[in-house]
């Protein structure tokens, strides 16, 4: 589900000829929007890291409802089985190369 949302949010990069047709004002607006989005992503990354570091939990960091059950190949143990299904990137943006179901003892 998350992967399809990310795919739908992507906008194809304009070609050099398309960029050359834009006015300086339009390019400035695009640049400002890109900078704002980048800042927003960094803030969200920081928020997630702080939340994880300050509140150790046994709950899925995606849904905050079900217990942790899946560890990714990158080493993060942060999702329940339902939320991990279909993920192609860890929530910290590392590619999901492996998923392992973890069983509590």
C-alpha positions in Angstrom: 0.0 0.0 0.0 2.8 2.5 1.0 4.7 1.7 -2.2 1.7 2.4 -4.4 1.1 5.7 -2.6 4.8 6.7 -3.2 4.5 5.7 -6.8 1.4 7.7 -7.3 3.0 10.8 -5.7 5.9 10.8 -8.1 5.9 13.4 -10.9 8.1 12.7 -13.9 11.1 15.0 -14.1 10.8 17.6 -16.9 13.1 17.5 -19.8 15.8 20.2 -20.4 13.7 21.6 -23.3 10.6 21.8 -21.0 12.6 23.6 -18.3 14.1 26.0 -20.9 10.5 27.1 -21.8 9.7 28.1 -18.2 10.0 31.7 -17.0 12.4 32.7 -14.3 9.5 33.2 -11.9 8.2 29.7 -12.6 11.6 28.2 -12.0 12.0 30.2 -8.8 8.6 28.9 -7.6 9.5 25.3 -8.4 12.9 25.7 -6.6 11.2 27.2 -3.5 8.6 24.3 -3.5 11.4 21.7 -3.8 13.3 23.3 -0.9 10.1 23.3 1.3 9.4 19.7 0.5 13.0 18.7 1.3 12.8 20.6 4.6 9.5 18.8 5.4 11.1 15.4 4.7 14.0 16.2 7.0 11.7 17.3 9.7 9.6 14.2 9.4 12.7 12.0 9.5 13.8 13.8 12.6 10.4 13.4 14.2 10.3 9.7 13.5 13.8 9.2 14.8 13.1 11.2 18.0 9.9 9.3 18.6 11.6 5.9 18.2 14.5 6.9 20.3 12.5 8.4 23.2 9.6 6.0 23.4 10.7 2.4 23.1 7.7 0.3 22.4 6.7 -3.1 21.2 4.1 -1.7 18.8 4.3 -1.4 15.1 5.6 2.1 14.2 3.4 2.3 11.2 -0.1 1.5 12.6 0.8 1.8 16.4 -1.8 -0.9 17.1 -0.3 -4.4 16.5 2.8 -5.8 18.1 6.2 -5.8 16.4 6.6 -9.0 14.3 8.8 -8.3 11.3 12.5 -7.5 11.0 13.9 -6.2 7.8 17.2 -7.0 6.1 18.5 -3.6 7.1 18.2 -4.6 10.7 15.2 -2.5 11.7 12.6 -4.3 13.7 9.7 -1.9 13.5 6.6 -3.4 11.8 3.7 -5.8 12.4 3.1 -8.5 9.8 0.1 -6.7 8.3 2.0 -3.4 7.7 5.2 -5.1 6.5 3.3 -6.9 3.7 4.2 -5.3 0.4 6.7 -2.8 1.8 9.6 -2.2 -0.6 11.3 0.4 1.6 11.9 0.4 5.3 10.3 3.4 7.0 13.8 4.8 7.2 14.0 4.5 3.4 16.4 1.6 3.3 15.4 -0.9 0.6 13.7 -4.0 2.0 15.9 -6.9 0.8 14.6 -9.4 3.3 11.8 -9.7 5.9 11.9 -12.1 8.8 9.0 -13.0 11.0 10.1 -12.7 14.7 8.4 -14.7 17.3 8.5 -13.6 21.0 9.8 -16.2 23.4 
